[in-house]
Amino acid sequence: MARFPIALVVAVLLVSACGTSDPAPTTNSETTPGSAAEASGADGVLRIDRPTRADIPWDETPEQIRSMESCPADLPVDTVEPVTEPTVQLVLEAEFTLPSALAFAPDGTGFVGTRDGSVYRWTAGEEPEVVLDLTALTSTERDQGLLGLTVANGHLFVNRTDMEDDSLLEAYPLVDGVPQLEDVVELLRADQPSREHNGGDIVFGPDGHLYLTVGDGGGQGGAFVTGRQEAHAFGSLLRFAISFDPQPRLAAAPDNPYIGSAPGSDYSWVWGLRHPYRFSFDSATGDLWISDVGQQCVEEVTMLPEGGTGGEHLGWNAFEGNLPFIDQSLVAHTPPTFSYGHVDGLCAVIGGHIYHGDVLPELEGKYVFGDFCRRALISYDPETGALEEIEQGTVSPVGFVLRDDGALFVIDFASGIYRVEPA
């Protein structure tokens, strides 16, 4: 498969990293319904209605936000030390066009999703084969596409956007390693108010619950979260109980913090998020690491010990990282564990994993992640707070997968799947 031109790759994803020059969000329709109710229909599908769009008082916001000018010189962020000599090397395992997701089954079989809706079955050393074709059913505008995969209990779970611009979570039974299209179960449908910030990962937590996000609704400035005093599915990390009887079905996890508080709140675990494209749990401690792609000046990552207590507000859009942003009506928030500024080509954080394994002993216990714009792999040491590039210039990362055997893989949007090895 041919490699995709890197210039176009960058143009596709930077929409979500830096916003737009127009201060009004781009939406799918002229009006946005005021209700934000959620319901499970007779078919068992959980449905999330789009949130209300607020009118942002742009004249009252800082000039830097209105005009997209340079960020403050004294930006309250951490420093990423640039690479001097790479500590890892990247080995191309398989070429794909616009890969966006990777998941491994318990037997080691890999499934690779591409942005256009193709799913390949892949084993190292063998030619990948398409086992699920959703290209005619998947929209790829702006931040849309096939965004996440995971495998659990004999099913392949797919997070994607359909031709109606809805975010879908679907489960495909696996028979002899092949997803069964005709037996698909639709679990969740979210009515997206725009084609930006449509989510990403599907992750099963150590508590057995399923976690995912549908983004904050998109647009510049967080128009769908401005003025919000209570949680909503948009702008949250969502948490679901899942049952198999025999088909998989979702429900709000019974101990979620906002059950019954307001329409759209039942599924929220933590909120105050903009575009948490990737997140993960530390396999040793259960700590939850959430990366949130910034808009103007700051990229941020927040760690919640043992997955958090539920109900934490992570700041957006009162803050971008630790930088005051637009909506100061809600200022009590959990600050990021670390953040960095849009300098030296950095502008879009791609969350990774706390590394555990024997393959890369120098990274043991460190959080390994990336920045799409700079094409960099970065490590964060929770003990010292040090942020260091460990490789730069090879890949445009859009995801990281840590296999149970300690093998770390990077999804490169430009060319395929790479394995991280010692330098």
Buried (B, 14 or more C-beta within 10 A) or exposed (E): BEEBEBEEBBEBBBBBBBBBEEBBBBBBEEEBBEEBEBEBEEEBBBBBBBBBBBEBEEEEBBEBBBEBEEBEEEBBBBEBEBBEEBBBBBEEBBBBBBBBBBBBBEEEBBBBBBBBBBBBBBBEEEEBEEBBEBBEBBBBBBBBBBBBBBBBEBBBBBBBBBEEBBBBBBBBBBEEEBBBBEEBBBBBBBBBBBBBBBBBBBBBBBBEBBBBBBBBBBBBBBBBBBBBEEBBBBBBBBBBBBEEEEEBBBBBBEEBBBEEBBBBBBBBBBBBBBBBBBBBBBBEBBBBBBBBBBBBBBBBBBBBEEBBEBBBBBBBBBBBBBBBBBBEEBEEBBBBBBBBBBBBEBBBBBBBBBBBBEBBEEBEEBBBBBBBBBBBBBBBEBEEEBBBBBBBEBBBBBBBBBBEEBBBBBBBBBBBBBBBEEE
